[in-house]
Structures are given as C-alpha cells and as structure tokens.
Amino acid sequence: ALYTAGQAAFHEGRYENALEYLTRSYELSRRPALLFNLGTTYDRLRRDAEALAAFQQYLHDVPEAENRLEVEARIAVLREAAARSTPPPAGVRATPPWASPWPGTGRLKARRGPG
C-alpha cells in the first residue's frame, strides 16, 4: 500500500509525499529496488546528496541491476553537481535518514532500524 501510494504521488508530481511513502516502504521492507525509487524522487526534488547516496546504495545492493549503466550515468552527473556546489548549511542533513557510513570506507549502507 505504501509503495503504491508513493508511486501514485510520484506520477502526480507530489514528490514530497512520494518521498514519505517510499521511505516508509523501504524502512519496512528493506527491498533494495526501492532505493532506486528513492534516488529518483530525491533527484526530482533536487536533493542531490541524498539522491547520490540512494543510487550508490542501490548499485551496492543490486550489483547486477539491469539499469546499472543509467544509474551510473546519473551518479556521475550528481557527483559533478556536488563538486560545484557548496556544502549544506549547518543542521541540514546531506545523508538520507535510512543511511549511515560504513566505518572506514565513506560508503553508505542502509540502517537496520529507526533512528
């Protein structure tokens, strides 16, 4: 139900609502394919750092993804944009709430619970 609501909101252009539904759906199911949907939604909202994190995690979790080349191309664009932009203001989170860094790598992994 959450995924369906998120898809409907996305297709209607209600990206903030879509993000809420898809995030909750991912938190409950941990289905890696939802990371692609989250990345796309963050991308539409121009939340580049969060889109980048979601797409990177998606490719990590689904290494044989059929859309890998498309996602890698979008990652390259987002990295270029990040290199040209200024860091977020203090208190603004650049990492999605469902992600945390892997110790010592700087890569992200999905968290396994709230918070």
Residue pairs with C-beta under 8 A, 6 or more apart in sequence:
2 21
2 22
2 24
2 25
2 28
3 21
3 22
3 25
3 29
3 34
5 17
5 21
6 17
6 18
6 19
6 20
6 21
6 22
6 25
6 37
6 41
7 18
7 37
9 15
9 17
9 18
9 21
10 18
10 22
10 37
10 40
10 41
10 44
15 41
15 44
15 45
16 45
18 41
19 38
19 41
19 42
19 45
22 34
22 37
22 38
22 41
23 38
23 96
23 97
23 98
25 31
25 34
26 34
26 35
26 38
26 98
26 110
27 98
27 114
30 110
30 112
32 57
32 58
32 61
32 62
33 58
33 62
35 54
35 55
35 57
35 58
35 61
35 62
35 110
36 54
36 55
36 58
36 62
36 65
36 67
36 71
38 54
38 96
38 98
39 51
39 52
39 54
39 55
39 58
39 71
39 74
40 51
42 48
42 50
42 51
42 54
42 96
43 51
43 74
43 78
48 78
48 81
48 82
48 85
49 82
49 88
49 94
49 95
50 94
50 95
50 96
51 74
51 78
52 75
52 78
52 79
52 82
53 95
53 96
53 99
53 108
54 96
54 99
55 71
55 74
55 75
55 78
56 75
56 107
56 108
57 99
57 108
57 109
57 110
58 65
58 71
59 65
59 68
59 71
59 72
59 75
60 107
60 108
60 109
61 110
65 71
87 94
88 94
95 101
95 108
98 110
98 111
99 108
99 109
99 110
99 111
100 108
100 109
100 111
101 107
101 108
101 109
102 108
102 109
